[in-house]
Amino acid sequence: MPQDLAVYAKKKKIQFFLFSFTDLFGQQRGKLVPASAIGEIQKSGGGFAGYATWLDMEASDPDLMALPDSDRVVQLPWKPEVAWVPCDLWAGDEPVAQSPRGILKRLMAEAEADNQVMLTGVEPEFYLIDPEGATISDPRDTEAKPCFDQAALMRRYDVVAEISRHMDALGWGVYQIDHEDAHGQFEINWDYADALTTADRHALFKIMVKEVAAAHGLRATFMPKPFLHLAGNGCHAHISLWTKTRKKALFSDKSDEMGLSDAGYHFIGGLIKHGAALSALMLPTVNSYKRVNASTTASGASWAPNAISYGGNNRSHMVRIPAPGRLEYRLADGAVNPYLLQAGILAAGRLGMEHRANPGTRCDFDAYKQPEKLKRHGKLPLNMLDALRVFEADERFCAAMGEDFSKGYVKLRQADWARFAAHLTDWEQQTTLDC
């Protein structure tokens, strides 16, 4: 039986439940439900107008009902009178087909039917900037090689340590905090878990980081490329596939040079084959393409892939094999929807396994220093519109993600592109006013 949230409220002294779901653009949508009303709302769900969010719906459509996944409720350590609870979207007696969390749950169920469970960890990078968003918050953070800068890390100790303590209180297993490769940029790593748990934690992590930063008079951003001269915010995912009992690692083969099984190579093959289409999900905004198509940054490398390639323990490619039986997927950025990140990887990888996709030859060169060697590899889209066109044309991948979702996502993101294209930039005025 699902956990009784009224009992949970009394035990934990909860005053409000934050019913939360993530829409197609990765935005968190929520309602506060007083603990005094939770008994009935847990049964019926919280009502939302889908058209008022980034979902492909009309104003005339009935309300969506957000039903709480009560077994995954979380008491917020920084606001203990509030409990955050991820929700699944329903319309009448049917789950909403384009709900990102629902898509991930469906794909996980399909994998489980094949005796597979995907375990993942994520590395969401973020900047701590001034409240207006004009510059980084630490004017002394100016090292030529800022990655792992201990002094800059400790100047932001109060912020990152507080975030870490909250994560530990939630049992996530934080194991390291570091200053990343851009001035003002940080990363906090925590233990891997099944894909849904990781996605829920990823969604909550972004909320947590922003609220804690604001409490310290700062602003946190996961924007893919907030500063053109600095490295962008990536969101790398580490992936392994196991049997349901988690006793057998399906990507592991000690006889292989890299310790990777045929299943692991076919999974990479799926990520390669559907790599351009995946860009529409992993690089979801107009700004995303300034990260993957970046030239050298202030530190000497963009740390983002610029082609659809894979290598061994080599951070210059889209897929890295950092250790036996495990993959790192380096395409996604900070704007990625936490649920679509996991769903896209699982869908593309399993398609690769199903069709025994060949990933091609492993790349053992530095893609940043020898870009000419990438010519035989597929190119990433140059912009969001190109990515959407490739995504829409990849019928097999769209079918795996779900036709309702795929059509709705393309429709809304194309409208997003149209809004961008209608915007007159300073660059246009500066270069064409006197044409």
C-alpha positions in Angstrom: 0.0 0.0 0.0 1.2 3.6 -0.7 2.5 5.5 2.3 -0.3 7.5 4.1 0.8 11.1 3.8 -1.5 12.2 6.6 0.4 9.8 8.9 3.7 11.0 7.5 2.7 14.7 8.2 2.0 14.0 11.9 5.1 12.0 12.3 7.4 14.5 10.6 5.5 17.7 11.7 4.8 18.6 8.1 2.7 21.7 7.5 2.7 21.7 3.7 3.2 19.1 0.9 4.7 20.5 -2.4 3.1 18.4 -5.1 5.6 18.7 -8.0 5.9 17.5 -11.6 8.3 18.3 -14.4 6.9 19.5 -17.7 8.4 19.0 -21.2 10.7 21.9 -20.9 12.1 20.7 -17.6 10.3 23.3 -15.5 9.1 22.3 -12.1 5.4 22.8 -11.6 3.9 22.6 -8.1 1.2 23.3 -5.7 1.3 23.6 -1.9 -1.2 21.3 -0.2 -1.8 22.0 3.6 -1.2 18.9 5.7 -4.8 19.4 7.0 -6.1 18.7 3.5 -3.7 15.9 2.4 -6.0 13.0 3.1 -8.4 13.7 0.3 -5.9 15.3 -2.1 -3.7 12.2 -1.9 -6.6 10.1 -3.3 -7.8 12.6 -5.9 -4.6 14.4 -6.8 -3.8 18.0 -7.3 -5.5 19.6 -10.3 -3.4 21.5 -12.9 -4.3 23.1 -16.2 -2.0 21.4 -18.7 -2.2 24.3 -21.2 -0.8 26.7 -18.6 2.5 24.6 -18.5 4.8 23.4 -21.2 2.7 20.4 -22.2 1.0 20.1 -25.6 -2.5 20.7 -24.5 -5.3 23.2 -25.1 -7.2 25.6 -22.8 -10.3 23.6 -23.4 -8.8 20.3 -22.1 -9.8 18.9 -18.7 -7.5 19.4 -15.7 -4.6 17.1 -15.2 -4.5 15.4 -11.9 -1.0 15.1 -10.3 -1.1 12.0 -8.1 1.7 11.8 -5.5 4.2 9.1 -5.6 3.9 9.0 -1.8 6.7 6.4 -1.2 9.2 8.9 -2.6 8.1 11.9 -0.4 11.0 13.9 0.9 11.1 16.3 3.9 13.1 19.3 2.8 16.1 19.6 5.2 16.3 23.4 4.6 12.6 23.9 5.1 11.5 21.0 7.3 7.9 22.0 7.6 7.6 21.3 3.8 7.6 17.8 2.2 8.4 17.6 -1.6 6.6 14.8 -3.4 7.1 13.9 -7.0 3.8 13.3 -8.9 2.6 11.4 -11.9 0.1 13.0 -14.3 -3.3 11.5 -15.0 -6.1 12.5 -17.3 -9.2 10.7 -16.2 -8.3 7.0 -15.9 -5.3 7.2 -18.1 -1.7 8.3 -17.4 -0.6 11.3 -19.5 1.4 9.9 -22.4 3.7 13.0 -22.7 4.6 13.2 -19.0 8.4 13.0 -18.8 8.3 11.0 -15.5 5.7 8.7 -16.9 7.8 8.1 -20.0 10.8 7.1 -17.9 8.6 4.8 -15.8 7.2 3.1 -18.9 10.7 2.5 -20.4 12.0 1.2 -17.1 9.1 -1.3 -17.0 9.9 -2.4 -20.5 13.5 -3.0 -19.5 12.5 -4.8 -16.4 10.3 -7.2 -18.5 13.6 -8.1 -20.2 15.4 -8.6 -16.9 17.2 -5.3 -17.1 17.6 -2.4 -14.7 19.7 0.7 -15.6 21.7 2.3 -12.8 22.9 5.8 -13.3 24.6 8.8 -11.6 24.6 12.4 -12.8 27.0 15.3 -12.6 25.0 18.5 -12.9 27.4 21.5 -13.1 26.2 24.9 -12.0 27.5 28.5 -11.6 27.2 30.7 -8.5 26.6 34.1 -9.9 25.5 37.6 -8.7 21.7 38.0 -8.2 21.3 40.0 -11.4 23.0 37.3 -13.4 25.6 39.6 -14.9 28.8 37.9 -13.6 30.2 35.2 -11.4 29.7 35.9 -7.6 33.4 35.7 -6.7 35.6 38.5 -8.3 38.7 36.8 -7.0 38.0 33.6 -9.0 40.4 34.4 -11.9 42.9 31.5 -12.1 44.0 30.5 -15.6 43.3 26.9 -14.7 40.4 27.2 -12.3 39.4 23.5 -12.1 39.9 22.2 -8.5 40.9 25.6 -7.4 41.0 25.0 -3.6 41.0 28.7 -2.6 37.9 29.5 -4.8 36.2 26.4 -3.5 36.7 27.4 0.1 35.5 30.9 -0.5 32.1 29.3 -1.4 32.4 26.7 1.4 29.3 28.0 3.3 27.1 27.5 0.2 28.3 24.1 -1.1 28.8 22.7 2.4 25.2 23.5 3.3 23.9 21.9 0.0 26.0 18.8 0.8 24.6 18.6 4.4 21.1 18.7 3.0 21.9 15.9 0.5 23.4 13.8 3.2 20.4 14.3 5.4 18.3 12.8 2.5 20.7 9.8 2.3 22.0 10.5 -1.2 25.6 9.6 -0.3 27.6 12.7 -1.3 31.2 11.8 -2.0 32.9 14.9 -3.4 32.5 18.6 -4.1 34.7 20.4 -6.5 35.3 23.7 -8.2 34.8 23.0 -11.9 36.7 24.2 -15.0 35.1 27.6 -15.2 35.3 30.5 -12.9 32.4 30.4 -10.5 31.4 26.9 -11.5 30.9 23.9 -9.1 29.8 20.3 -9.0 28.6 18.0 -6.3 28.6 14.2 -6.8 26.4 11.7 -5.1 25.8 7.9 -5.3 24.2 6.2 -8.3 20.8 4.6 -8.1 18.1 3.3 -10.4 17.2 5.7 -13.2 13.9 7.0 -11.6 15.6 7.6 -8.2 18.4 9.5 -9.9 15.9 11.6 -12.0 13.9 12.5 -8.9 17.0 13.4 -7.0 18.3 15.4 -10.0 15.0 17.4 -10.1 15.2 18.1 -6.4 18.9 18.9 -6.5 18.2 21.8 -8.9 15.6 23.2 -6.6 17.9 22.8 -3.6 20.9 24.5 -5.1 18.9 27.5 -6.3 17.1 28.0 -2.9 20.3 27.6 -0.9 22.2 30.0 -3.1 19.4 32.5 -2.8 19.5 32.2 1.0 23.2 33.2 0.8 22.4 36.3 -1.4 23.6 34.5 -4.6 22.0 33.0 -7.7 22.7 29.5 -9.0 22.3 28.8 -12.7 22.4 25.5 -14.7 22.2 27.5 -18.0 24.3 25.6 -20.6 26.5 28.5 -21.6 25.9 31.6 -19.4 29.3 33.1 -20.3 30.8 32.7 -23.8 34.4 32.7 -22.7 34.0 30.0 -20.0 33.2 26.3 -20.1 29.5 25.5 -20.2 27.4 23.6 -17.6 27.3 19.9 -18.6 25.3 17.2 -17.0 27.3 14.0 -17.6 25.6 10.7 -16.9 27.3 7.5 -15.7 25.5 4.3 -16.9 25.5 0.6 -16.1 23.0 -2.1 -16.9 22.2 -5.0 -14.6 19.8 -7.9 -14.1 16.8 -7.1 -11.9 18.4 -8.8 -9.0 21.5 -6.5 -9.5 23.7 -9.5 -9.2 25.0 -9.5 -12.8 26.5 -6.5 -14.6 25.3 -6.8 -18.2 28.0 -4.3 -19.5 30.9 -6.2 -17.9 33.2 -8.6 -19.7 36.7 -9.2 -18.3 38.0 -10.7 -21.6 37.5 -7.3 -23.4 40.3 -4.8 -23.5 38.0 -2.2 -22.0 36.1 -4.6 -19.8 32.9 -4.0 -21.8 30.5 -6.7 -23.0 28.9 -7.0 -26.4 25.7 -5.6 -24.8 27.7 -2.6 -23.7 29.0 -1.9 -27.1 25.6 -2.3 -28.7 24.2 0.1 -26.1 26.9 2.6 -27.2 25.9 1.8 -30.8 22.4 3.0 -29.9 23.7 6.2 -28.4 25.8 6.7 -31.6 23.1 5.8 -34.1 20.5 8.0 -32.4 23.0 10.6 -31.3 21.8 13.5 -33.5 18.2 12.9 -32.5 19.1 12.6 -28.8 20.5 16.1 -29.1 17.0 17.5 -29.2 16.5 16.1 -25.7 20.0 16.5 -24.2 20.6 19.9 -25.6 17.1 21.3 -25.3 17.5 25.1 -25.5 18.8 27.6 -28.1 21.7 28.4 -25.7 22.7 24.7 -25.5 24.4 24.8 -28.9 26.8 27.5 -27.8 28.2 24.8 -25.4 28.7 21.9 -27.8 29.9 24.1 -30.7 32.2 26.2 -28.6 35.8 27.0 -29.5 38.5 26.8 -26.8 37.5 28.4 -23.6 39.6 30.4 -21.0 40.8 27.2 -19.4 41.9 25.6 -22.7 39.1 23.1 -23.4 35.3 23.3 -23.7 34.9 19.8 -22.1 31.8 19.3 -24.4 31.7 16.9 -27.3 31.6 18.3 -30.8 30.9 15.0 -32.7 29.0 11.8 -32.3 32.0 9.6 -31.2 33.1 7.4 -28.3 36.5 6.6 -26.8 38.1 4.8 -23.9 39.0 6.8 -20.8 39.0 9.9 -22.9 37.0 13.0 -22.0 37.1 14.6 -25.5 34.3 12.3 -26.9 30.6 12.0 -26.5 30.7 8.6 -24.8 33.6 7.6 -22.5 34.4 4.2 -21.1 35.9 5.3 -17.7 36.0 1.8 -16.1 35.0 -1.8 -16.9 31.3 -2.3 -17.2 30.4 1.4 -17.1 29.8 4.2 -19.6 29.8 8.0 -19.3 27.5 10.0 -21.6 28.8 13.5 -21.9 26.3 15.2 -24.3 23.6 16.5 -21.9 23.8 20.0 -20.5 22.5 21.7 -17.4 19.1 22.6 -19.0 18.3 18.9 -19.7 15.0 17.6 -18.3 16.1 15.1 -15.5 13.5 12.5 -16.6 14.1 12.9 -20.4 17.8 12.5 -19.8 17.3 9.1 -18.3 14.5 8.1 -20.7 16.5 9.1 -23.8 19.6 7.2 -22.8 17.6 4.1 -21.9 15.5 4.2 -25.1 18.5 4.8 -27.5 20.7 2.3 -25.7 18.1 -0.5 -25.7 17.4 0.1 -29.3 21.1 -0.4 -29.9 21.0 -3.7 -28.0 17.9 -4.8 -29.8 19.3 -4.2 -33.3 22.9 -5.0 -32.4 24.1 -1.6 -33.4 27.8 -1.3 -34.2 29.3 1.7 -32.5 32.2 1.8 -34.9 35.9 2.1 -34.1 36.9 3.4 -30.7 38.5 6.9 -30.8 41.8 7.0 -28.9 42.8 10.5 -30.0 42.2 13.9 -28.5 39.2 15.3 -30.3 40.1 18.9 -29.2 43.7 18.8 -30.6 42.9 16.6 -33.6 39.4 17.6 -34.8 40.2 16.6 -38.4 40.1 13.0 -37.2 36.3 13.4 -36.4 35.4 13.9 -40.1 34.3 10.2 -40.4 32.0 10.6 -37.4 28.5 12.0 -37.3 28.2 15.7 -36.5 26.1 17.1 -33.8 23.3 19.6 -34.9 24.4 23.2 -35.1 21.3 24.5 -33.5 18.0 23.6 -31.8 15.9 23.7 -35.0 18.3 21.2 -36.8 18.2 18.9 -33.8 14.4 18.9 -33.8 14.3 18.1 -37.5 16.6 15.1 -37.0 14.7 14.0 -33.9 11.4 14.1 -35.8 12.9 12.1 -38.7 14.2 9.4 -36.4 11.0 7.3 -36.5 12.4 4.4 -34.4 13.6 6.6 -31.6 10.4 8.7 -31.6 8.4 5.5 -31.4 10.4 4.3 -28.4 9.9 7.6 -26.6 6.2 7.6 -27.5 4.4 9.2 -30.4 2.3 11.6 -28.3 5.4 12.8 -26.5 7.5 13.2 -29.6 4.9 15.2 -31.5 4.1 17.4 -28.6 7.8 18.0 -27.8 8.6 19.0 -31.4 5.6 21.2 -31.6 6.4 23.2 -28.4 10.1 23.4 -29.0 9.6 24.6 -32.6 7.4 27.3 -31.2 10.2 28.1 -28.8 12.6 28.4 -31.7 10.1 30.7 -33.5 10.0 33.0 -30.5 13.8 33.1 -30.5 14.0 33.8 -34.3 11.5 36.7 -33.9 13.9 38.4 -31.4 16.1 41.1 -32.8 19.6 40.8 -31.3 22.3 43.5 -30.8 24.6 41.6 -33.1 22.1 41.9 -36.0 21.8 45.6 -35.5 25.6 46.1 -35.2 26.4 44.1 -38.3 23.5 44.9 -40.7 22.1 48.3 -39.7 24.2 49.9 -42.4 24.0 47.2 -45.0 
